[in-house]
Amino acid sequence: MTWGLLIANRAKRQLRRLSTGERDSIDTVFSQLCADPFHGDVKVLRGLGTLRRRVGDWRILYTLDDAKKIIIVTAVKRRGSNTY
């Protein structure tokens, strides 16, 4: 069963700032997440209750609503010293 995808306004703003190539890479990962939210380089971030998926230099931060089968993307950030 596939999952739905909900992108928070904050994450939408961050996505608009990306180049077309970076956005295409992240869109591909969104499709993969909908098929299986735990596939790929996914890590649970302790203390935040959030999952993290790596896409090159970018990180997709998201939570899951198991009851509704929805992935909620909370942020898309470039990896840096203060990403998390």
Phi, psi and omega in degrees: 000136180274156179261152173277162182233126177237123182253121181294155181304320179300316180291324177298318177298317180295322180293324180296334182279350184279158174288165182299318180297316178295319180296320178297319178298317181289323176299321177298319179293324176302319178296319178294321179297321180296328177285317181204105184291353180251002181278143179095200183273077183251137179223140175275127180272118181294142177086337181256338184068025184244151174257154181230131175240130180273138175222090184061236178275000185255153178234132175257120178257130183208161175237164180241139170251095186297323183296320183260356182057052181236136173262126180250107179278117183264332181199153171231114187230148173284138180294126179206185183290340181240028182297316185260000000 
